Structures are given as C-alpha cells and as structure tokens.
Amino acid sequence: MSYVDKTLAGGEEVIHRANFNWTYSFFPVLWFSLGAAALALMFFIQYASGVPYEELKVGWWSAAVGGACGSIILLNHMIILITTEIVVTTYRFVFKKGLISRDTQEVSLGKIEEITLHQSIWGRFLGYGQLVLRGTGVGVITLPDLDDPIRLRKIIENAKSALRADQRKHRRVNEDEDDY
C-alpha cells in the first residue's frame, strides 16, 4: 500500500497520480545498455573468435566494471521511480520520495498560490516538463520532469476549484441551519 493511500483522511480520495516521462529514464537506461554492450562485445570476441582469456583480461575487467556501473545506475533509478509518489487528492497535493528514509512535501489545495511550468523546446516536443508549486506555509515544491505537466496543472486547478465550491456549499448549509 502506498504512502498516500495509508494517509488518506476520511472522505479524501485520490484524483490523479502523476507519471514520469520516458525521457526521465533515458540516461540510466543508456548507461546500463552501454555496460551490457561492452560485456556482450567481450563475450563475442572471446568465444566467437577464440582469443584466449589472458589476451582479453583487461577488456573483460573493463567491461565488467562498465556493466556493474550501468547496473547500479539503473537499479538506483528504478528505486527512485518506484518509491516516488506525486498525487493530487480531493484535499491536498503530495510529493513523496524515498525508500528507507522518507521525504514528503504536502500542501493543502487551498494553500497553493502559484503553479509555474518550466518546459524546454524538447519538453514541448516530447511532452514533459517541470512544475514548481508555491504555497502558503510550505515554500516551494519543485517536481522532476513529468509526463504532460499541463494536464497535471489543470487537474490541480480543477481540484482547487471543486474544493472551493464544496466549501461554499458547506458554508451556505451551515448559514441556513443557523437561520432556523
């Protein structure tokens, strides 16, 4: 069960879970692929051409180090992807990261004052960008490159609007009850 699911208040529901864009994983996958390619090349040279191990010892060790580094980079990245939650609920926005230690930044939807979008030319072309949320009492929440940041911004704004409408409705009901 995710952190957000564990911390939902009564009546609170998850509206949207944001996703990372595929470009966020490009370089970790590239480093892993380069390390794996070096190992595959050494395997091919060793066994397809029959060159003895002693002549390829330095190459094998170099390929093994490259493969290990690429694997560590990809594993670290996968842990980040799996343990990061970016969620909009009916009452709040939550940005949680971390596996063993946990770092969360949460802000009530009503306290979000500004949402800034940073999107490069490549980001516009490939559909990713960063959102920066500024809110009362929380400071700044800077999100990593996300898939379709404009849609996430619209979802946050719609959730804020729905929360305000719900609050106005409850105020009117309470005022009507006070009249009796």
C-alpha positions in Angstrom: 0.0 0.0 0.0 1.4 3.4 -1.0 2.2 6.2 1.4 -0.7 8.4 0.1 -3.2 5.5 0.4 -2.1 5.0 4.0 -2.6 8.7 4.9 -5.9 9.5 3.2 -8.3 11.3 5.6 -11.9 10.4 5.9 -13.7 11.3 2.7 -10.5 12.1 0.9 -9.9 10.4 -2.5 -7.1 10.2 -5.0 -7.8 12.2 -8.1 -4.6 11.7 -10.0 -1.2 10.1 -9.8 1.4 11.8 -11.9 3.9 9.8 -14.0 7.5 10.4 -15.1 8.1 11.0 -18.8 10.1 8.3 -20.6 12.9 10.8 -21.1 13.5 10.8 -17.3 14.8 7.2 -17.7 16.7 7.7 -20.9 20.2 8.2 -19.4 20.1 5.5 -16.8 18.9 3.0 -19.4 21.6 4.3 -21.8 24.4 3.7 -19.2 23.0 0.2 -18.5 22.9 -0.6 -22.2 26.5 0.6 -22.8 27.7 -1.6 -19.9 25.8 -4.6 -21.2 27.0 -4.0 -24.7 30.6 -4.0 -23.5 30.1 -7.3 -21.8 28.3 -8.7 -24.9 31.2 -7.5 -27.1 33.8 -9.2 -24.9 31.8 -12.4 -24.9 31.6 -12.3 -28.7 35.3 -11.6 -29.1 36.2 -14.3 -26.6 34.0 -17.1 -27.8 33.4 -16.4 -31.5 36.9 -15.7 -32.4 38.7 -18.0 -29.9 41.0 -15.4 -28.5 42.4 -16.7 -25.2 41.3 -15.1 -21.9 44.8 -13.9 -21.0 44.9 -11.6 -24.0 41.5 -10.1 -23.1 41.9 -9.9 -19.4 42.0 -6.1 -19.3 39.0 -5.9 -21.6 36.9 -8.3 -19.5 37.7 -6.3 -16.3 36.8 -3.0 -18.0 33.6 -4.5 -19.4 32.7 -5.9 -16.0 33.3 -2.5 -14.3 31.2 -0.8 -17.0 28.4 -3.4 -16.7 28.4 -3.1 -12.9 28.3 0.7 -13.0 25.5 0.7 -15.5 23.6 -1.8 -13.4 24.0 0.2 -10.3 22.8 3.4 -12.1 19.8 1.6 -13.4 18.9 0.0 -10.1 19.2 3.3 -8.3 17.0 4.9 -10.9 14.4 2.1 -10.7 14.2 2.6 -6.9 13.6 6.3 -7.4 10.8 5.6 -9.9 9.1 3.0 -7.7 9.3 5.0 -4.4 8.3 8.4 -5.7 4.7 9.4 -5.5 3.2 12.6 -6.9 -0.5 12.6 -6.1 -3.4 15.0 -6.2 -6.2 14.2 -3.8 -9.5 15.9 -3.1 -7.9 17.9 -0.3 -4.1 18.1 -0.9 -1.1 17.7 -3.2 1.5 15.1 -2.1 5.1 14.7 -3.3 6.8 11.8 -1.6 10.2 10.2 -2.3 12.5 7.8 -0.6 12.7 4.1 0.2 14.2 3.8 3.6 14.2 7.4 4.6 11.0 9.2 3.6 10.8 12.9 2.4 7.3 14.2 1.9 6.1 17.6 0.8 2.4 18.1 1.2 0.2 21.2 0.7 -3.5 21.7 1.0 -5.1 22.5 -2.3 -6.4 25.7 -0.8 -2.9 26.9 0.1 -1.4 26.5 -3.4 -0.9 30.1 -4.5 1.1 29.6 -7.7 2.0 26.8 -10.2 4.9 27.6 -12.5 5.7 25.4 -15.6 9.2 25.0 -16.9 9.2 23.4 -20.3 12.1 23.5 -22.8 11.7 23.1 -26.6 12.5 19.4 -26.2 10.0 19.2 -23.4 7.2 20.7 -25.5 8.1 18.4 -28.4 8.4 15.2 -26.2 5.6 16.1 -23.7 7.5 16.7 -20.5 8.2 19.5 -18.1 8.7 20.6 -14.5 6.1 22.1 -12.3 7.0 24.4 -9.4 4.3 24.8 -6.7 4.4 27.7 -4.3 2.1 27.7 -1.4 1.4 29.4 1.9 3.4 27.8 4.7 5.2 25.2 2.5 7.5 27.3 0.4 8.4 25.8 -2.9 7.8 22.3 -4.2 9.9 21.6 -7.3 8.8 18.4 -9.2 11.0 16.5 -11.6 10.3 16.1 -15.3 6.7 14.8 -15.5 4.6 13.4 -18.3 2.1 16.0 -19.6 2.7 18.7 -16.9 0.0 20.9 -18.4 -2.6 18.2 -17.7 -1.4 17.9 -14.1 -1.6 21.6 -13.7 -5.2 21.6 -15.0 -6.1 18.7 -12.6 -4.7 20.6 -9.6 -6.6 23.8 -10.6 -9.8 21.8 -11.1 -9.4 20.1 -7.7 -8.8 23.5 -6.1 -12.0 24.9 -7.8 -14.0 21.8 -6.7 -12.7 22.2 -3.1 -13.7 25.9 -3.0 -17.2 25.1 -4.4 -17.6 22.4 -1.8 -16.5 24.8 1.0 -19.0 27.4 -0.3 -21.8 24.8 -0.3 -21.0 23.8 3.3 -21.0 27.5 4.4 -24.4 28.0 2.8 -25.8 24.9 4.5 -24.4 26.0 7.9 -25.8 29.5 7.4 -29.2 28.0 6.6 -29.1 25.8 9.7 -28.3 28.9 11.8 -31.4 30.7 10.5 -33.7 28.0 12.0 
